Amino acid sequence: MRNGKNILKQNSLPSGIIIKLGLWVAGFALCAWVVVHLSINTSIVLGCILAYMGICLVFKVVKFVLKVIFSLLSFILITALILLLIF
C-alpha cells in the first residue's frame, strides 16, 4: 500500500506538467481559431500581446529594483544599529 502511494506521488509531477502543457496548447489553438474566424488582423493581436508582456516586464523590473533598494537600506540600518550598540 505504501509503495502504491509513493508511486502516485512520484508520477503526479510529470502528469501535472503534461496536463498544463496540454491546456496551454488547447488554449492557444482556441485563441488562434477565434482570431482566424473573426478575421481579426494578426498584427493587432500580436501587438496587444507584446504590449501586455512589456507592461508586465516593466512592473517586474520596478518590483525587483524596489526589493534591491529596500534590502540595501535594511542592511545599512542593521549595520548602523550594531555599530551604535558596540561603540
All heavy atoms as an XYZ file, in Angstrom:
672
protein
N       0.821     -1.192      0.000
C       0.000      0.000      0.000
C       0.868      1.260      0.000
O       0.594      2.214     -0.694
C      -0.910     -0.053      1.231
C      -1.940      1.023      1.255
S      -3.125      0.761     -0.073
C      -4.260      2.046      0.274
N       1.933      1.211      0.818
C       2.811      2.377      0.873
C       3.545      2.582     -0.444
O       3.772      3.706     -0.868
C       3.821      2.228      2.001
C       3.199      2.351      3.373
C       4.247      2.288      4.429
N       3.633      2.325      5.746
C       4.285      2.270      6.873
N       5.606      2.135      6.865
N       3.669      2.335      8.015
N       3.938      1.483     -1.079
C       4.628      1.599     -2.366
C       3.714      2.212     -3.418
O       4.154      2.982     -4.261
C       5.125      0.233     -2.835
C       6.271     -0.262     -1.966
O       6.970      0.533     -1.350
N       6.447     -1.567     -1.927
N       2.449      1.868     -3.370
C       1.491      2.441     -4.317
C       1.358      3.938     -4.133
O       1.272      4.700     -5.092
N       1.334      4.402     -2.880
C       1.235      5.839     -2.616
C       2.502      6.550     -3.086
O       2.431      7.656     -3.623
C       1.011      6.092     -1.133
C      -0.376      5.743     -0.664
C      -0.557      6.075      0.810
C      -1.949      5.714      1.284
N      -2.140      5.995      2.698
N       3.665      5.935     -2.871
C       4.911      6.545     -3.323
C       4.957      6.660     -4.841
O       5.432      7.653     -5.378
C       6.122      5.757     -2.818
C       6.345      5.947     -1.336
O       5.924      6.946     -0.760
N       7.002      4.988     -0.705
N       4.474      5.641     -5.532
C       4.460      5.684     -6.990
C       3.530      6.787     -7.473
O       3.848      7.526     -8.401
C       4.053      4.305     -7.569
C       5.173      3.283     -7.307
C       3.749      4.406     -9.057
C       4.796      1.873     -7.651
N       2.364      6.933     -6.822
C       1.442      8.003     -7.207
C       2.063      9.372     -6.965
O       1.899     10.289     -7.768
C       0.138      7.869     -6.434
C      -0.779      6.712     -6.852
C      -1.979      6.645     -5.922
C      -1.224      6.884     -8.283
N       2.775      9.543     -5.847
C       3.407     10.829     -5.559
C       4.495     11.136     -6.590
O       4.652     12.268     -7.007
C       4.014     10.826     -4.155
C       2.996     10.937     -3.058
C       3.671     10.963     -1.706
C       2.669     11.004     -0.588
N       3.310     10.973      0.734
N       5.252     10.115     -6.993
C       6.323     10.332     -7.958
C       5.774     10.674     -9.335
O       6.349     11.463    -10.059
C       7.205      9.085     -8.052
C       8.037      8.842     -6.816
C       8.752      7.503     -6.876
O       8.549      6.729     -7.794
N       9.581      7.233     -5.882
N       4.644     10.095     -9.700
C       4.091     10.312    -11.029
C       3.218     11.560    -11.109
O       2.812     11.949    -12.190
C       3.271      9.100    -11.473
C       4.163      7.904    -11.738
O       5.345      8.070    -12.004
N       3.601      6.723    -11.658
N       2.908     12.185     -9.980
C       1.987     13.309    -10.012
C       2.619     14.541    -10.655
O       1.943     15.297    -11.338
C       1.502     13.640     -8.606
O       2.590     14.075     -7.803
N       3.914     14.778    -10.460
C       4.548     15.970    -11.009
C       4.615     15.935    -12.537
O       4.160     16.873    -13.190
C       5.930     16.169    -10.408
C       6.684     17.408    -10.883
C       5.924     18.664    -10.492
C       8.078     17.437    -10.304
N       5.132     14.886    -13.164
C       5.165     14.882    -14.632
C       3.771     14.918    -15.256
O       3.563     15.581    -16.264
C       5.883     13.586    -14.988
C       6.678     13.238    -13.783
C       5.879     13.741    -12.618
N       2.824     14.226    -14.638
C       1.475     14.242    -15.214
C       0.868     15.628    -15.100
O       0.150     16.067    -16.010
C       0.590     13.203    -14.533
O       0.421     13.525    -13.161
N       1.159     16.339    -14.022
C       0.664     17.701    -13.883
C       1.269     18.629    -14.922
O       0.588     19.493    -15.479
N       2.561     18.438    -15.204
C       3.222     19.261    -16.221
C       2.637     18.977    -17.597
O       2.404     19.894    -18.385
C       4.747     19.015    -16.194
C       5.337     19.563    -14.892
C       5.427     19.642    -17.391
C       6.783     19.204    -14.677
N       2.379     17.700    -17.889
C       1.801     17.338    -19.184
C       0.396     17.917    -19.319
O       0.015     18.422    -20.388
C       1.802     15.803    -19.354
C       3.244     15.301    -19.487
C       0.978     15.380    -20.560
C       3.377     13.813    -19.444
N      -0.382     17.882    -18.243
C      -1.734     18.439    -18.288
C      -1.678     19.953    -18.513
O      -2.427     20.503    -19.324
C      -2.499     18.096    -16.997
C      -2.817     16.599    -16.957
C      -3.782     18.905    -16.886
C      -3.367     16.114    -15.651
N      -0.771     20.644    -17.818
C      -0.635     22.085    -18.009
C      -0.236     22.407    -19.445
O      -0.776     23.331    -20.061
C       0.407     22.666    -17.058
C      -0.092     22.940    -15.680
C       0.977     23.654    -14.888
C       0.490     24.005    -13.512
N       1.520     24.708    -12.737
N       0.712     21.659    -19.983
C       1.153     21.877    -21.355
C       0.003     21.656    -22.329
O      -0.197     22.441    -23.267
C       2.324     20.960    -21.695
C       2.921     21.102    -23.084
C       3.516     22.493    -23.260
C       3.975     20.048    -23.314
N      -0.770     20.606    -22.093
C      -1.924     20.336    -22.952
C      -2.962     21.441    -22.893
O      -3.548     21.819    -23.911
N      -3.192     21.980    -21.699
C      -4.151     23.080    -21.568
C      -3.648     24.342    -22.264
O      -4.430     25.074    -22.879
C      -4.432     23.360    -20.087
C      -5.302     22.324    -19.378
C      -5.396     22.630    -17.889
C      -6.692     22.283    -19.994
N      -2.337     24.606    -22.175
C      -1.776     25.767    -22.867
C      -1.933     25.622    -24.376
O      -2.304     26.569    -25.080
C      -0.296     25.950    -22.510
C      -0.076     26.761    -21.273
C       0.203     26.301    -20.036
C      -0.125     28.184    -21.174
N       0.333     27.360    -19.164
C       0.135     28.511    -19.828
C      -0.375     29.209    -22.080
C       0.161     29.820    -19.381
C      -0.346     30.516    -21.628
C      -0.090     30.803    -20.297
N      -1.651     24.441    -24.899
C      -1.773     24.206    -26.343
C      -3.230     24.341    -26.768
O      -3.536     24.970    -27.800
C      -1.202     22.822    -26.716
C      -1.542     22.451    -28.142
C       0.300     22.807    -26.498
N      -4.148     23.785    -25.983
C      -5.566     23.883    -26.323
C      -6.045     25.335    -26.277
O      -6.807     25.776    -27.147
C      -6.388     23.027    -25.362
N      -5.596     26.079    -25.278
C      -5.966     27.499    -25.191
C      -5.420     28.295    -26.356
O      -6.118     29.150    -26.918
N      -4.182     28.032    -26.715
C      -3.585     28.726    -27.861
C      -4.330     28.387    -29.148
O      -4.594     29.264    -29.982
C      -2.106     28.363    -27.981
C      -1.427     29.044    -29.123
C      -1.104     30.387    -29.059
C      -1.119     28.340    -30.277
C      -0.481     31.024    -30.121
C      -0.494     28.964    -31.346
C      -0.173     30.313    -31.252
N      -4.673     27.116    -29.316
C      -5.399     26.706    -30.526
C      -6.777     27.368    -30.566
O      -7.223     27.810    -31.633
C      -5.529     25.188    -30.564
N      -7.440     27.475    -29.422
C      -8.753     28.114    -29.374
C      -8.651     29.598    -29.717
O      -9.460     30.121    -30.495
C      -9.377     27.931    -27.991
C     -10.763     28.528    -27.792
C     -11.773     27.783    -28.664
C     -11.165     28.466    -26.340
N      -7.643     30.267    -29.177
C      -7.440     31.687    -29.489
C      -7.113     31.879    -30.965
O      -7.623     32.806    -31.602
C      -6.330     32.273    -28.618
S      -6.783     32.440    -26.889
N      -6.276     31.017    -31.524
C      -5.939     31.111    -32.947
C      -7.181     30.883    -33.804
O      -7.385     31.579    -34.811
C      -4.851     30.101    -33.294
N      -8.022     29.939    -33.419
C      -9.248     29.670    -34.158
C     -10.177     30.882    -34.132
O     -10.766     31.260    -35.155
C      -9.945     28.446    -33.570
C     -11.229     28.090    -34.255
C     -11.352     27.413    -35.430
C     -12.541     28.407    -33.816
N     -12.686     27.288    -35.743
C     -13.441     27.887    -34.762
C     -13.047     29.058    -32.704
C     -14.805     28.020    -34.641
C     -14.420     29.191    -32.580
C     -15.283     28.672    -33.539
N     -10.322     31.528    -32.955
C     -11.172     32.712    -32.833
C     -10.640     33.843    -33.705
O     -11.396     34.528    -34.398
C     -11.286     33.156    -31.355
C     -11.909     34.528    -31.236
C     -12.097     32.142    -30.562
N      -9.322     34.053    -33.683
C      -8.720     35.120    -34.489
C      -8.948     34.865    -35.974
O      -9.300     35.784    -36.724
C      -7.206     35.240    -34.173
C      -6.506     36.096    -35.202
C      -7.003     35.815    -32.791
N      -8.801     33.630    -36.410
C      -8.966     33.314    -37.834
C     -10.427     33.479    -38.255
O     -10.720     34.052    -39.311
C      -8.466     31.880    -38.125
C      -8.899     31.426    -39.508
C      -6.959     31.831    -38.000
N     -11.364     33.034    -37.442
C     -12.766     33.076    -37.837
C     -13.389     34.455    -37.682
O     -14.405     34.737    -38.328
C     -13.576     32.028    -37.070
C     -13.374     30.650    -37.601
N     -13.888     30.241    -38.806
C     -12.681     29.585    -37.131
C     -13.544     29.003    -39.034
N     -12.802     28.572    -38.029
N     -12.840     35.302    -36.855
C     -13.372     36.657    -36.726
C     -12.666     37.637    -37.652
O     -12.973     38.819    -37.645
C     -13.259     37.140    -35.274
C     -14.149     36.420    -34.264
C     -13.919     36.979    -32.879
C     -15.616     36.551    -34.643
N     -11.715     37.163    -38.405
C     -10.948     37.977    -39.355
C     -10.284     39.169    -38.676
O     -10.294     40.285    -39.187
C     -11.838     38.462    -40.504
O     -12.349     37.373    -41.206
N      -9.735     38.934    -37.499
C      -9.004     39.980    -36.787
C      -7.594     40.034    -37.372
O      -6.985     38.999    -37.662
C      -8.950     39.676    -35.277
C     -10.349     39.600    -34.703
C      -8.147     40.730    -34.542
C     -10.391     39.151    -33.260
N      -7.086     41.224    -37.530
C      -5.736     41.387    -38.053
C      -4.743     40.809    -37.042
O      -4.743     41.185    -35.868
C      -5.458     42.873    -38.299
C      -4.247     43.066    -39.153
O      -3.533     42.116    -39.469
N      -3.997     44.304    -39.524
N      -3.904     39.898    -37.485
C      -2.993     39.217    -36.562
C      -1.941     40.163    -35.990
O      -1.464     39.957    -34.878
C      -2.292     38.045    -37.268
O      -1.673     38.514    -38.455
C      -3.283     36.952    -37.595
N      -1.605     41.217    -36.731
C      -0.618     42.160    -36.191
C      -1.184     42.918    -34.997
O      -0.452     43.253    -34.066
C      -0.155     43.125    -37.280
O      -1.236     43.899    -37.746
N      -2.485     43.182    -35.002
C      -3.107     43.855    -33.858
C      -3.082     42.938    -32.645
O      -2.760     43.362    -31.528
C      -4.551     44.273    -34.203
C      -4.535     45.365    -35.261
C      -5.297     44.745    -32.973
C      -5.909     45.742    -35.763
N      -3.410     41.681    -32.843
C      -3.396     40.717    -31.729
C      -1.979     40.562    -31.199
O      -1.749     40.588    -29.979
C      -3.964     39.359    -32.194
C      -3.820     38.313    -31.106
C      -5.413     39.508    -32.607
N      -1.020     40.425    -32.109
C       0.371     40.288    -31.696
C       0.850     41.542    -30.963
O       1.558     41.451    -29.953
C       1.251     40.005    -32.911
C       2.708     39.672    -32.633
C       2.808     38.382    -31.824
C       3.471     39.537    -33.923
N       0.448     42.708    -31.433
C       0.805     43.954    -30.768
C       0.224     44.058    -29.375
O       0.892     44.505    -28.438
N      -1.022     43.634    -29.213
C      -1.650     43.652    -27.874
C      -0.927     42.701    -26.926
O      -0.691     43.031    -25.760
C      -3.122     43.281    -27.982
S      -4.141     44.540    -28.756
N      -0.575     41.530    -27.425
C       0.132     40.554    -26.585
C       1.507     41.090    -26.192
O       1.908     40.998    -25.027
C       0.246     39.200    -27.320
C      -1.131     38.566    -27.449
C       1.200     38.266    -26.592
C      -1.163     37.343    -28.331
N       2.221     41.663    -27.152
C       3.546     42.218    -26.844
C       3.453     43.404    -25.899
O       4.307     43.569    -25.013
C       4.264     42.603    -28.134
C       4.741     41.433    -28.995
C       5.329     41.945    -30.298
C       5.745     40.584    -28.241
N       2.421     44.235    -26.054
C       2.241     45.367    -25.142
C       1.973     44.870    -23.724
O       2.533     45.396    -22.749
C       1.095     46.251    -25.622
N       1.130     43.858    -23.600
C       0.838     43.280    -22.280
C       2.106     42.705    -21.652
O       2.381     42.939    -20.471
C      -0.228     42.196    -22.421
C      -0.457     41.418    -21.149
C      -1.167     41.975    -20.105
C       0.044     40.129    -20.999
C      -1.377     41.272    -18.932
C      -0.157     39.419    -19.845
C      -0.873     39.993    -18.807
O      -1.060     39.291    -17.652
N       2.881     41.973    -22.439
C       4.120     41.394    -21.916
C       5.115     42.481    -21.527
O       5.831     42.354    -20.525
C       4.727     40.439    -22.943
C       3.907     39.179    -23.137
S       4.494     38.143    -24.470
C       6.055     37.600    -23.846
N       5.165     43.568    -22.307
C       6.051     44.677    -21.977
C       5.659     45.360    -20.682
O       6.509     45.688    -19.844
N       4.363     45.571    -20.481
C       3.893     46.195    -19.237
C       4.209     45.300    -18.044
O       4.660     45.781    -17.001
C       2.391     46.501    -19.342
C       2.161     47.628    -20.349
C       1.801     46.879    -17.990
C       0.710     47.856    -20.701
N       3.988     43.994    -18.198
C       4.316     43.058    -17.106
C       5.808     43.085    -16.809
O       6.209     43.041    -15.642
C       3.877     41.642    -17.469
S       2.101     41.417    -17.453
N       6.634     43.165    -17.839
C       8.082     43.210    -17.646
C       8.493     44.473    -16.902
O       9.339     44.423    -16.000
C       8.791     43.133    -18.996
C      10.310     43.163    -18.955
C      10.839     41.931    -18.238
C      10.882     43.243    -20.357
N       7.880     45.595    -17.249
C       8.200     46.847    -16.556
C       7.850     46.739    -15.077
O       8.630     47.146    -14.204
C       7.455     48.035    -17.220
C       7.508     49.278    -16.354
C       8.047     48.321    -18.585
N       6.682     46.185    -14.775
C       6.292     46.038    -13.370
C       7.234     45.096    -12.619
O       7.568     45.328    -11.452
C       4.848     45.548    -13.245
C       3.832     46.633    -13.447
C       2.834     46.489    -14.386
C       3.871     47.800    -12.701
C       1.895     47.488    -14.578
C       2.942     48.801    -12.877
C       1.942     48.651    -13.821
N       7.678     44.022    -13.269
C       8.610     43.099    -12.628
C       9.949     43.767    -12.355
O      10.551     43.563    -11.296
C       8.815     41.856    -13.497
C       7.664     40.899    -13.455
C       7.925     39.672    -14.309
C       6.749     38.731    -14.299
N       6.963     37.541    -15.121
N      10.422     44.586    -13.306
C      11.695     45.278    -13.118
C      11.590     46.281    -11.984
O      12.482     46.382    -11.134
C      12.143     45.954    -14.439
C      13.292     46.912    -14.212
C      12.522     44.898    -15.463
N      10.491     47.034    -11.936
C      10.292     48.004    -10.850
C      10.228     47.290     -9.510
O      10.822     47.746     -8.515
C       9.018     48.844    -11.110
C       8.634     49.653     -9.881
C       9.222     49.753    -12.302
N       9.530     46.171     -9.450
C       9.436     45.399     -8.210
C      10.815     44.910     -7.773
O      11.166     44.989     -6.591
C       8.491     44.212     -8.429
C       8.255     43.370     -7.210
C       7.279     42.247     -7.546
C       7.119     41.286     -6.406
N       6.232     40.172     -6.740
N      11.626     44.440     -8.727
C      12.970     43.968     -8.404
C      13.847     45.102     -7.891
O      14.577     44.941     -6.910
C      13.603     43.325     -9.644
C      15.022     42.910     -9.440
C      15.320     41.817     -8.649
C      16.058     43.606    -10.023
C      16.633     41.428     -8.447
C      17.365     43.237     -9.836
C      17.662     42.135     -9.046
N      13.772     46.262     -8.545
C      14.582     47.412     -8.125
C      14.185     47.855     -6.720
O      15.053     48.149     -5.876
C      14.452     48.561     -9.149
C      15.032     49.851     -8.602
C      15.127     48.188    -10.446
N      12.889     47.882     -6.434
C      12.446     48.260     -5.086
C      12.925     47.253     -4.039
O      13.321     47.641     -2.940
C      10.927     48.382     -5.051
C      10.337     49.617     -5.733
C       8.821     49.563     -5.721
C      10.844     50.881     -5.067
N      12.904     45.976     -4.369
C      13.403     44.958     -3.432
C      14.881     45.160     -3.148
O      15.324     45.055     -2.004
C      13.173     43.549     -3.991
C      11.789     43.032     -3.814
C      11.710     41.581     -4.296
C      10.348     41.007     -4.085
N      10.261     39.614     -4.502
N      15.656     45.457     -4.188
C      17.089     45.675     -4.010
C      17.334     46.902     -3.139
O      18.155     46.878     -2.213
C      17.798     45.809     -5.380
C      19.211     46.312     -5.213
C      17.787     44.481     -6.103
N      16.609     47.989     -3.409
C      16.785     49.211     -2.623
C      16.423     48.977     -1.171
O      17.159     49.379     -0.255
C      15.946     50.362     -3.233
C      16.554     50.786     -4.569
C      15.860     51.546     -2.283
C      15.704     51.763     -5.335
N      15.297     48.323     -0.922
C      14.893     48.065      0.466
C      15.851     47.107      1.157
O      16.106     47.231      2.359
C      13.458     47.544      0.531
C      12.426     48.604      0.291
C      11.326     48.343     -0.503
C      12.551     49.867      0.839
C      10.373     49.318     -0.738
C      11.605     50.854      0.616
C      10.511     50.583     -0.175
N      16.406     46.154      0.430
C      17.387     45.247      1.028
C      18.646     46.005      1.438
O      19.191     45.796      2.524
C      17.747     44.131      0.051
O      16.637     43.331     -0.224
N      19.110     46.890      0.567
C      20.293     47.689      0.901
C      20.024     48.616      2.084
O      20.875     48.762      2.977
C      20.746     48.492     -0.318
C      21.380     47.680     -1.446
C      21.630     48.572     -2.649
C      22.660     47.036     -0.990
N      18.856     49.234      2.104
C      18.517     50.119      3.226
C      18.438     49.344      4.540
O      18.912     49.821      5.577
C      17.204     50.838      2.945
C      17.263     51.967      1.927
C      15.867     52.516      1.669
C      18.180     53.074      2.405
N      17.847     48.156      4.509
C      17.763     47.370      5.740
C      19.148     46.908      6.189
O      19.442     46.894      7.388
C      16.835     46.169      5.548
O      17.370     45.278      4.598
N      20.021     46.562      5.242
C      21.386     46.172      5.599
C      22.131     47.336      6.240
O      22.815     47.173      7.246
C      22.125     45.682      4.347
C      23.554     45.309      4.601
C      23.867     44.158      5.306
C      24.583     46.121      4.158
C      25.182     43.818      5.544
C      25.898     45.802      4.391
C      26.210     44.638      5.090
N      21.977     48.525      5.664
C      22.631     49.713      6.227
C      22.081     50.023      7.608
O      22.838     50.347      8.534
C      22.458     50.912      5.268
C      23.273     50.684      4.002
C      22.863     52.222      5.940
C      22.986     51.678      2.899
N      20.773     49.905      7.788
C      20.156     50.172      9.086
C      20.622     49.179     10.149
O      20.965     49.569     11.273
C      18.638     50.136      8.955
C      17.845     50.432     10.224
C      18.058     51.881     10.638
C      16.381     50.138     10.012
N      20.679     47.911      9.805
C      21.137     46.889     10.762
C      22.601     47.116     11.116
O      22.994     47.020     12.280
C      20.897     45.474     10.192
C      19.403     45.184     10.151
C      21.627     44.422     11.013
C      19.043     43.919      9.412
N      23.413     47.427     10.110
C      24.830     47.702     10.367
C      24.995     48.914     11.270
O      25.810     48.906     12.201
C      25.573     47.935      9.036
O      25.335     46.815      8.185
C      27.065     48.086      9.268
N      24.215     49.954     11.030
C      24.304     51.164     11.865
C      23.879     50.871     13.301
O      24.514     51.358     14.255
C      23.435     52.260     11.274
N      22.847     50.075     13.461
C      22.402     49.734     14.830
C      23.427     48.900     15.554
O      23.689     49.088     16.760
C      21.054     48.993     14.769
C      19.842     49.856     14.442
C      18.609     48.961     14.279
C      19.613     50.891     15.522
N      24.055     47.955     14.870
C      25.098     47.140     15.506
C      26.286     48.002     15.897
O      26.817     47.881     17.010
C      25.519     45.987     14.560
C      24.377     44.971     14.449
C      26.794     45.312     15.057
C      24.628     43.898     13.417
N      26.713     48.897     14.995
C      27.833     49.773     15.331
C      27.478     50.726     16.469
O      28.326     51.039     17.314
C      28.259     50.574     14.084
C      28.961     49.754     13.007
C      29.218     50.623     11.777
C      30.265     49.174     13.526
N      26.227     51.162     16.521
C      25.798     52.050     17.602
C      25.825     51.317     18.949
O      26.218     51.896     19.963
C      24.401     52.568     17.303
C      23.821     53.587     18.280
C      24.628     54.871     18.209
C      22.379     53.844     17.999
N      25.427     50.061     18.947
C      25.429     49.310     20.208
C      26.833     48.926     20.635
O      27.104     48.805     21.841
C      24.565     48.046     20.058
C      23.059     48.313     19.933
C      22.341     47.009     19.645
C      22.500     48.950     21.172
N      27.728     48.684     19.682
C      29.098     48.317     20.034
C      29.856     49.514     20.574
O      30.561     49.431     21.592
C      29.820     47.700     18.804
C      29.213     46.348     18.491
C      31.310     47.570     19.070
C      29.769     45.704     17.233
N      29.742     50.632     19.910
C      30.515     51.808     20.318
C      29.617     52.674     21.108
O      29.489     53.610     21.492
C      31.096     52.535     19.099
C      32.079     51.671     18.336
C      31.777     51.193     17.074
C      33.304     51.321     18.883
C      32.659     50.411     16.356
C      34.208     50.545     18.174
C      33.864     50.100     16.911
